[in-house]
Amino acid sequence: MNLISAAPLDVLRTRTSEKWTEHPPDVLPMFVAEMDYPLAEPITRALHDAVDRGDTGYVSSSNPVFEAFRGFAARRWSWDLTEATLLSTADVSMGIVEILRAITGPGDRVVITEPVYPPFFDLVTEAGASVLAVPLTESTTNPVERRLDLAALETAFRDGARVFLLCNPHNPLGLVHPRDDLEAVATLAATYSVTVISDEIHAPLTQPTARFTPYLSVSDEARATGFAVHSASKAWNIAGLKCAVMVAQSEQPASVLVSLPLEVSWRTGQFGVLASVAAYAQGDTWLDGVLGSLAANFDLLDRLLAEHLAGVTWTRPDASYLAWLDFRALGWGDDPAGLILREARVALSAGSDFGAHGVGHVRMNLACSPELLTDAVRRIAQIPRRS
């Protein structure tokens, strides 16, 4: 396996995306979920070829991303989508909002499991529903183990929650939910007539040492009312190109997808489709190289924390390129990310953005060079200790 190296820092600083323009050039940006790796060659070729032939119109109604995604799901997860209903849209967040709009009424409660991807809070309210936070369980072991709180979820479902917005794998923890937990969720959802929407955007970034389970694959109960939303955007770093796939595998959720306004699928980007087809059909080798590079950075972060930031704890992620770091033992307050940006010039995501259970934590993006990661930790370690 050939590891994928990050682009040089001077090249990265010529990028015009959010990661590289939000802060001044003396700041190391390790916050927003963009990777520092060059694009996979099949994606680069597909986009250049499209420009050469002027292929910049509307996405085709016979969208080729569906067949490419079916093939990828079968290869990587043994997930048979032959009979599934698939619909594209611009991104996973838009897919979630449109499904929520179709299945909820004003004020209906939607369960989220914090600490969780911050836009989940806004997506629910954008759809006119209300957020009900059910935190993950947290062990007292080191490293900390977190799982879905099935008892608390049952209470929420029994008390009238209409939807469970599942993050699978879970951002920011990189938690790959065990199959038996997902089976239990499906049983509870069937018992209490709850719809599950599974955001599976980080699924391709699951490490070979773990096993990702698509929610809809676990049982007939999961398929009866569940949805999944996928995208190549995170795993192949093409978020700006705009393409996601909504999945239904039974009659009732399929009817929801086909009833969505035509404009939902027309918002899909043509370049997003072309890049996603290349990613799903030809991007496995590049993706495996990225996973290897990330595993090496996980090992490096372990060593750096032990050497420079003893007291900061984390749990190695099984998926994604994001590290969830607990700074509470250092006494750096509720917002260590703000302190780190001011004093170390390293930009991280504030843990409090992920819900009340994120206070005192930060999220760090590890899809970078080992040199940048080392520089960042050493900078942070220079911050004077608080009493």
Secondary structure, 3 states (H helix, E strand, C coil): CCCCCCCCHHHHCCCCCHHHHCCCCCCEECCCCCCCCCCCHHHHHHHHHHHHCCCCCCCCCCCCHHHHHHHHHHHHHCCCCCCCEEEEECCHHHHHHHHHHHHCCCCCEEEECCCCCCHHHHHHHHCCCEEEECCCEECCCCCCCEECCHHHHHHHHHCCCCEEEEECCECCCCECCCHHHHHHHHHHHHHHCCEEEEECCCHHHECCCCCCCCHHHCCHHHHHHCEEEECCCCCCCCHHHCCEEEEECCHHHHHHHHHCCHHHHHCCCHHHHHHHHHHHHHCHHHHHHHHHHHHHHHHHHHHHHHHHCCCCEECCCCECCEEEEECHHHCCCCCHHHHHHHHHCEECEEHHHHCHHHCCEEEEECCCCHHHHHHHHHHHHCCCCCC
